[in-house]
Amino acid sequence: MPEPVLPTTARVLLARTARVQRDGRAPSLVAGVVRDGALAWSTGRGDIPEPHTDVQYRLGSISKTITAVLVLRLRDEGLLHLDDPLDRHLPGTPLGDRTVGQLLSHLAGASAESPGGWWERVPGGSLADLDLGPEDVVLGAARRFHYSNLGFGLLGELVSRLRGTTWEDAVATEVLAPLGMTRTSPRPVRPAAPGRAVHPWADVVLPEPEHHAGVMAAAGQLWATLADLARFGAFLLGNTGDVLAPATLEEMTVPAGVDSSAPGWTAYGLGLQ
């Protein structure tokens, strides 16, 4: 068991958590501190069942980091190189000349979203169903940082093709199971916090749809508990086990793309902000 945080620290953390919930108008949330590979402090606020550490929430774009881990595993096995053009492994897209590394660091110039309805609110299909065209390329390769959900959807499909299985099965077998993340899944499994969105200009809480996003799932569909997220946090802090070599994890953290539009600038490595 890790050393617990000091009582004074716990009071400050609880106050900060309450402030975040108030400012974000979140119906519920959970928060924790990872120390020595495990939760040293945690709390849950709002209408959620106990224990709060076992309630699933949607991970959103943290799913991208897990997708990136899979891509780096393929690289370490010699099945691809970061400088490989996408077309070498996933032919037929308008981004075929962009490299795997550029996609991982949001430097491929891919559009921010997939075509059609917003992928987080409509059921998804296959790569062919996206019907990608030249308009889904918005910048030249490595011109500047441009955050792209579409790019990580393509990386998820790349993983699926090279592994000969689904992205979900690759995630479960190669990341979740080795790290003991038994309560992480591509769809919510009770107990799970219902998806809610607070309207930005009105005090109206709207239900968020939940469905399979198809090829776009790799960009943000995973759900996890606080306990599982702590396990993934410990992985990112260096407890990589048999999932990644420590040197590969360190490589993922080296800044590649810089978002100069963010306050104070924000750097992105290979699937990590």
N, C-alpha and C positions, 0 to 999 in steps of 0.2 A: 504494500500500500504506500502511496506517496505521502510525504509530509503535508498535512493540511495547511492552508493559508492562515495567516494570523487573523484573530477576530477583528482587528481594526481593518485589515484588508478586505475581509468578507463583508463588512458593513459598507465599505466604499464600493465594492463590486455590486452589491445588491442595489445600492442607490443608483449606480450607473445603468444597471439593467432596467430599473423602473423608469429612468429618464428616457432610455432608448424606446421602451414600449410606449411611453406617452408621446414622444416626438414622432414616432413612426405610426402611431395609432394602430398598433398591432393587436389583434384579438388575443393572441397568446404568443409566448416565446420561451425558449430555453437558452441557457448560457452556461459555460463552464470554463475552467482553467485546467490545462494539462501540465502535469509536472511528473518527471520521472516515469513517463510512459503511461500515465493513467490520470483520471479525473481527481484533482486535489480539491476542487470546489465546484459546485453546480447549483443552479436554481431554476425554477420554472414559474412563470407568471401567466395569469389568465385562466381561462376555462379549459384545463387539460387534466387528464387522469393521472394518477400516481402509479408507479414512480415516474417522475418527469423525464428521467434519463432513458426511458424505454418508449417514448412517444415519437413516432416518425414525423419528420417534416421534409418537405421537398428540398433537396440540396441545390437545385438550380444549377448554376454554372460551375459549382464545385465538381459536377459530373465531368466537365471538360478536363480537369486535372487528372481524373481517373482514366479518361480516354487517353490522355497524353502518356500516362504511365504504361498503358498497353502498347502504344506506338514505340516508346523507348525500349520496351522489352523486345519487340520485334527487331529493332535496330541492334540491340546487344546480341541477339541470336544470329545476326548477319543476314536477316531476311530483307532488310532495306537499309538505305543510308539517308541521312537527313537532307543531303543534296540531291536525292533522286527526284526527278519530276513526277508529279502525281500520275501522269499518263502511264508511267512504267508499271504501276500497280493497280490503277483505277482508270482505265482508258474511257474516253468518250465524254469528258466534261470540258466546259470552256476554260477551266483552270488547269488544264493538263500540263502546261509548261511551268507551273508554279511548283516549288519544292515542298517536300514534307516539312522541312524545318520552317519554311515561311508560313505554312498553314498553322503550325504549332504556336508561332509567335505573333500571329495576326498581321503578318507582313505580306500576305499573298495577294492583297487587293481584291479579295472576295467580298461580295455584298454582305451587309450586316445580317440580313435575314434571307430565308429561302423565299422563292416566289409564291404567290398566292396568299391565302389568309395567314395571319400570324400563326406560326407553327405551334406556339404554346397554347393556342385556343381552338385549333382544329385538328381532328385526327390526321395522322400522317400516313404516308405510303412508302413506296420504294424509291430508289434513286431515279428510276425512269419516270415515276409519277411526278417528280419535281419539274421535269422538262426544262432543265437549265439551258440558258442561252447566253449570247454575248453581253446582254444587259446585266448579267449577274457578276461580271467582272467590272469593278468600278475604279481600279487603280492599276498602274503598272507594278510589276513584281518589285518588292522591297523599296517602293517609293516612299511610303510612310506607313505608320501604324494605322490600322483600320479594323476595329473589333468585329469579328465575324462568327456568328452562330453557324452559318452555312459551312464555313471552313471546317468546323469540328464535326458537323454532320458527315462531311466527306471523309474525315479521318476515321470516324466510326465505321463507315462502309469499307474503308481500306483495311481496318482490323478484321472485319468480318470476312473479306475476300481472302486475306492471307492466312487466317486461322481456319477457314473452312467451316465456320460456325457463326452464330449470331453475335452481335456486339454484347448483348446481355449475358450470354453464356460465357464469353471470354472474360467479361468483368467479374462474374461470379467465381469462375475457376481460378483466374490468375491474380486477382486483387482481393476480393472480398473474403474468400475462404482462407487464404494464407494469413490475412490480418485479423481473422476472427470477427469480421463484420457481418455477423449472422442476421442482423436486423436491418440490412440495407438491401433495397430491391428496386426494380425499375417501375413498379406500381405500388401504391400505398398498401400496407398490410396492418390491420388494426392491432393496437391502438395507434391512430394517426391523426394529426391535426388536420381538419378540413381546410382545403385551399380557400383563402379569402384575399380579396384585393380591396383596399380602401381608395375610393374615388379621390383623385388629387384635388378637386375643387369643391367637393361636397362631403359632408359627414355621412357617407353611404358606404356600407360594407357589402361588397358584391361577391357571390360565389365564384370561385375559379374552376373552370372545367378540368376534368382529369381524364386522360385518354393515353393511348400509345401514340407517340409522335413519329413512329416509323423510323426512317433513315435519320431524322433529326434528333432522335432520343439521346444520342451520344453528346449532344450539346447541353443537355440540362434536365434529364428526366428522372435521375435517381432520387430515391427517398431514403432517409437514414435517421437513426436516433442519435441523441446526444452522446450516448455511450459509444456508439460506433464511430461517430465523428471524432471523438476523442482518440479512438484507436488510429484513425487516419491522420489525425494531428500528430500523434506520436511517430507515425511513419515519416511524415514530412520533417519532423525534428531529428530524424536520423535512425530510428529503429526500423530499418528497411527490410530486415529478415531475408527471406528468399525471393522477395518480390522484385527488388532492384538492387543493383550494386550501389554502395554509398557514393561512388564517383559519378554515377549516372544521375542520381538525385541532385548532387551538387551542380552538375551540368545543366539541369533543368532550371536552376535558380539564377543562372548568369543572364543579365539583362540582354535582350536582343532587340525588342521593339519598345519604343518610348512613346507613350501617349501624351503629347505636349498640350493637348486641350484640357487635361485634368489639372485641377489646382495643385501646384507644386510638382506637376508632372508625375506620371506613373510608369514604371518599367514592367515589362513582361518578358519572362524567359520562355521556356518550352512548356506551355500549358500552365504556367504559374504566374500570378500577378505579384 
